[in-house]
Amino acid sequence: MTRPDTDITLVGRLAEAAGDAIRPFFRARYEIETKADASPVTQADRAAEAAIRAILDKALPTDAIIGEEYGEKTGTSGRTWVIDPIDGTRAFIAGRPIFGTLIALLQDGWPVMGVIDQPITRERWIGYAGRPTEFNGSPVSTRNCPALDKAILATTGPQYFPGCSGEHFSWLARQCGDTIFGGDCYNYGGVASGHIDIVVEAGLKLHDFAALIPVVEGAGGRMCNWSGDPLDADSKGDVIAAGDPARIDDIIEALATADHAH
């Protein structure tokens, strides 16, 4: 069961706790480890997720939790909290404040609430199904994009496209007006606030994308996979975010065209 006002208040507490855990480590000296998937993890990642889990365990003991650093806790309520304590760990390590804490609430596998929180610049987007997305307490909206050649396209980096999907992204990029790299979840906040038109990524995990969906869609945009299907807990993580839903078909067509464009 969703309780919008209660959930939104709680997720604000969770984001604050994560930010308090992260800030002392930013541009400081700390340990960096490399995980099995070759991605980096820091003490800040673990401290932030532990802070979020401590609050959830006490406030909502029957809700399930899926976290990037501490795995899965089963629940009985049908609700699941999905945590990425630092989305953009490489940016964090490099001292760039374009990472974010992602917290999502899923009801029966579907994202109903999401938060993108940037604890250094203190920027926070909150999306909740059926409500307008808010940025630092005020509603925001995506912008219209009349054509791909007018669009700003963003992705974290070309190296993150597995297999031949990088060719598909490159073909899309050639159709767009401009392409920017870096930003992780911060790009999706840019879509929600009307500064970026499109984000395309591949191979994301649930904790990477679950929180982004309510944020982007509550601001008037749309998120889907590369086939145009909605994203849920079972999606494989090939993601499109469009500020103007009218461009979704153009994006999908451009991604598919790479197969016979050579």
C-alpha positions as CSV (number, residue, x, y, z in Angstrom):
1,M,0.0,0.0,0.0
2,T,1.3,3.5,-0.9
3,R,1.0,6.4,1.5
4,P,2.2,9.4,-0.5
5,D,2.7,12.0,2.2
6,T,4.2,9.6,4.7
7,D,6.4,8.0,2.1
8,I,7.6,11.4,0.8
9,T,8.4,12.6,4.3
10,L,10.3,9.4,5.0
11,V,12.3,9.4,1.8
12,G,13.4,13.0,2.7
13,R,14.8,11.6,6.0
14,L,16.5,8.8,4.1
15,A,18.2,11.2,1.7
16,E,19.3,13.5,4.5
17,A,20.8,10.5,6.4
18,A,22.7,9.4,3.2
19,G,23.9,12.9,2.6
20,D,25.2,13.3,6.1
21,A,27.1,10.0,5.6
22,I,28.6,11.0,2.2
23,R,29.7,14.6,2.7
24,P,32.6,14.0,5.1
25,F,34.2,11.7,2.4
26,F,33.8,14.1,-0.6
27,R,37.2,15.3,-1.9
28,A,38.8,13.6,1.2
29,R,41.1,10.6,1.5
30,Y,39.4,7.2,1.9
31,E,39.7,3.6,0.8
32,I,38.6,2.6,-2.7
33,E,37.9,-1.1,-3.5
34,T,37.1,-2.7,-6.8
35,K,34.1,-5.0,-6.8
36,A,33.7,-8.3,-8.7
37,D,32.1,-6.4,-11.6
38,A,35.2,-4.1,-11.8
39,S,33.2,-1.1,-10.5
40,P,34.7,0.9,-7.6
41,V,33.1,1.2,-4.1
42,T,34.1,3.5,-1.3
43,Q,33.5,3.8,2.4
44,A,31.0,6.5,1.6
45,D,28.9,4.1,-0.5
46,R,28.6,1.7,2.4
47,A,28.1,4.3,5.1
48,A,25.2,5.9,3.1
49,E,23.4,2.7,2.4
50,A,23.8,1.6,6.0
51,A,22.3,4.9,7.2
52,I,19.3,4.4,4.9
53,R,18.8,0.8,5.9
54,A,18.9,1.6,9.6
55,I,16.0,4.0,9.3
56,L,14.0,1.6,7.1
57,D,14.5,-1.4,9.3
58,K,13.1,0.6,12.2
59,A,10.3,2.5,10.5
60,L,9.1,-0.2,8.0
61,P,10.3,-3.6,9.2
62,T,8.0,-5.6,6.8
63,D,9.1,-3.7,3.6
64,A,11.7,-5.4,1.5
65,I,15.0,-3.7,0.7
66,I,17.4,-4.2,-2.3
67,G,20.6,-2.3,-2.0
68,E,23.7,-2.1,-4.2
69,E,26.2,-2.7,-1.4
70,Y,24.3,-4.9,1.2
71,G,22.1,-7.0,-1.0
72,E,18.5,-8.0,-0.5
73,K,16.2,-8.2,2.5
74,T,12.9,-9.9,2.0
75,G,9.6,-8.4,3.1
76,T,5.9,-9.2,3.4
77,S,4.3,-5.9,2.6
78,G,4.5,-6.0,-1.3
79,R,6.7,-2.9,-1.0
80,T,10.4,-2.8,-1.9
81,W,12.9,-0.1,-1.3
82,V,15.7,0.0,-3.9
83,I,18.9,1.9,-2.9
84,D,21.9,3.0,-4.9
85,P,23.8,5.0,-2.2
86,I,26.2,6.7,-4.7
87,D,25.2,6.4,-8.3
88,G,28.3,7.8,-10.1
89,T,31.0,6.5,-7.8
90,R,33.6,7.4,-10.3
91,A,32.5,11.0,-10.4
92,F,32.4,11.0,-6.6
93,I,36.0,9.7,-6.5
94,A,37.1,12.3,-9.0
95,G,35.6,15.1,-6.8
96,R,32.8,15.9,-9.3
97,P,29.4,16.7,-7.7
98,I,27.4,15.1,-10.4
99,F,26.7,11.8,-8.6
100,G,23.6,11.2,-6.6
101,T,21.9,9.0,-4.0
102,L,19.0,7.0,-5.6
103,I,16.1,5.7,-3.5
104,A,13.1,4.1,-5.1
105,L,9.9,2.6,-3.7
106,L,8.4,-0.3,-5.7
107,Q,4.9,-1.6,-5.2
108,D,4.5,-5.1,-6.5
109,G,7.6,-4.6,-8.8
110,W,6.6,-1.2,-10.2
111,P,8.4,2.0,-9.2
112,V,5.9,4.4,-7.5
113,M,8.4,6.8,-5.9
114,G,11.9,7.9,-6.7
115,V,14.5,10.3,-5.4
116,I,17.6,11.7,-7.0
117,D,19.6,13.5,-4.3
118,Q,22.8,15.4,-4.9
119,P,24.2,15.9,-1.3
120,I,27.0,18.3,-2.1
121,T,25.0,20.9,-4.1
122,R,21.9,20.0,-2.1
123,E,19.7,19.4,-5.1
124,R,16.8,16.9,-4.7
125,W,14.3,15.6,-7.2
126,I,11.3,13.7,-5.8
127,G,8.8,11.9,-8.1
128,Y,5.7,10.1,-6.9
129,A,3.2,8.3,-9.2
130,G,0.2,10.6,-9.9
131,R,1.9,13.7,-8.6
132,P,4.1,16.3,-10.2
133,T,7.9,15.9,-9.7
134,E,9.4,18.4,-7.4
135,F,12.9,19.9,-7.3
136,N,13.9,21.2,-3.9
137,G,10.2,21.6,-3.1
138,S,8.9,23.2,-6.3
139,P,7.3,21.5,-9.3
140,V,9.5,21.1,-12.4
141,S,8.7,20.0,-16.0
142,T,10.5,18.6,-19.0
143,R,10.7,20.7,-22.2
144,N,9.3,20.1,-25.7
145,C,11.8,18.8,-28.3
146,P,10.6,19.3,-31.9
147,A,13.1,17.0,-33.5
148,L,16.1,14.8,-32.8
149,D,18.5,17.3,-34.5
150,K,17.5,19.9,-31.8
151,A,18.0,17.5,-28.9
152,I,20.7,17.4,-26.2
153,L,21.5,13.7,-25.7
154,A,23.3,12.5,-22.6
155,T,24.9,9.3,-21.4
156,T,27.4,8.4,-18.7
157,G,30.0,7.2,-21.2
158,P,30.4,5.4,-24.5
159,Q,32.4,2.7,-22.8
160,Y,29.4,1.5,-20.8
161,F,27.5,0.1,-23.8
162,P,28.1,-3.7,-23.9
163,G,28.6,-5.5,-27.2
164,C,27.3,-3.8,-30.3
165,S,24.9,-1.5,-28.4
166,G,27.6,1.2,-28.6
167,E,27.2,1.3,-32.4
168,H,23.4,1.9,-31.9
169,F,24.1,4.7,-29.5
170,S,26.6,6.3,-31.9
171,W,24.1,6.2,-34.7
172,L,21.5,7.9,-32.4
173,A,24.1,10.5,-31.4
174,R,24.7,11.4,-35.0
175,Q,21.0,12.2,-35.4
176,C,21.0,14.5,-32.3
177,G,22.0,18.1,-32.0
178,D,24.6,17.6,-29.2
179,T,25.8,14.8,-27.0
180,I,27.3,15.1,-23.5
181,F,29.1,12.5,-21.5
182,G,29.3,11.9,-17.7
183,G,26.5,12.6,-15.2
184,D,25.0,9.3,-14.3
185,C,21.7,9.9,-12.5
186,Y,22.3,13.7,-12.6
187,N,21.4,13.6,-16.3
188,Y,17.9,12.4,-15.5
189,G,17.4,15.2,-13.1
190,G,18.4,17.5,-16.0
191,V,15.7,15.8,-18.1
192,A,13.1,16.4,-15.4
193,S,14.0,20.0,-15.0
194,G,14.0,20.7,-18.8
195,H,17.8,21.1,-19.4
196,I,18.5,17.8,-21.2
197,D,16.2,16.1,-23.8
198,I,17.2,12.5,-24.0
199,V,19.3,10.0,-21.9
200,V,20.1,6.6,-23.4
201,E,22.0,3.9,-21.5
202,A,22.5,0.1,-21.6
203,G,23.0,-2.7,-19.1
204,L,21.7,-0.8,-16.0
205,K,20.7,-2.7,-12.9
206,L,17.5,-2.1,-11.0
207,H,19.1,0.1,-8.4
208,D,20.5,2.3,-11.3
209,F,17.1,3.1,-12.9
210,A,14.2,2.4,-10.5
211,A,14.3,5.8,-8.8
212,L,14.6,7.7,-12.1
213,I,11.3,6.6,-13.6
214,P,8.9,8.5,-11.2
215,V,11.1,11.5,-11.4
216,V,11.2,11.8,-15.2
217,E,7.6,10.7,-15.7
218,G,6.2,13.0,-13.0
219,A,7.8,15.9,-14.8
220,G,6.1,15.0,-18.1
221,G,8.7,12.8,-19.7
222,R,8.7,9.1,-20.4
223,M,11.1,6.2,-19.6
224,C,11.1,2.9,-21.4
225,N,13.4,0.2,-22.7
226,W,14.9,0.2,-26.2
227,S,11.8,-1.5,-27.5
228,G,9.4,1.0,-26.0
229,D,8.2,-1.2,-23.1
230,P,7.7,0.1,-19.6
231,L,10.5,-0.5,-17.1
232,D,10.0,-2.7,-14.0
233,A,11.9,-4.9,-11.7
234,D,12.4,-7.5,-14.4
235,S,13.7,-5.1,-17.1
236,K,17.3,-5.9,-18.4
237,G,18.3,-2.2,-18.1
238,D,18.5,-0.9,-21.6
239,V,17.0,2.5,-20.9
240,I,15.6,5.5,-22.7
241,A,14.5,8.7,-20.9
242,A,12.9,11.4,-23.1
243,G,11.7,14.7,-21.8
244,D,9.3,14.9,-24.8
245,P,7.4,11.6,-25.1
246,A,6.7,12.5,-28.8
247,R,10.4,11.7,-29.5
248,I,10.4,8.2,-28.1
249,D,9.5,6.5,-31.5
250,D,12.3,8.6,-33.2
251,I,14.8,7.5,-30.6
252,I,13.8,3.8,-30.9
253,E,13.9,4.0,-34.7
254,A,17.4,5.6,-34.7
255,L,18.7,3.0,-32.2
256,A,17.4,0.2,-34.4
257,T,18.6,1.7,-37.7
258,A,22.3,1.1,-36.8
259,D,21.8,-2.6,-37.7
260,H,21.5,-1.8,-41.4
261,A,23.1,1.6,-41.6
262,H,26.6,0.5,-42.5
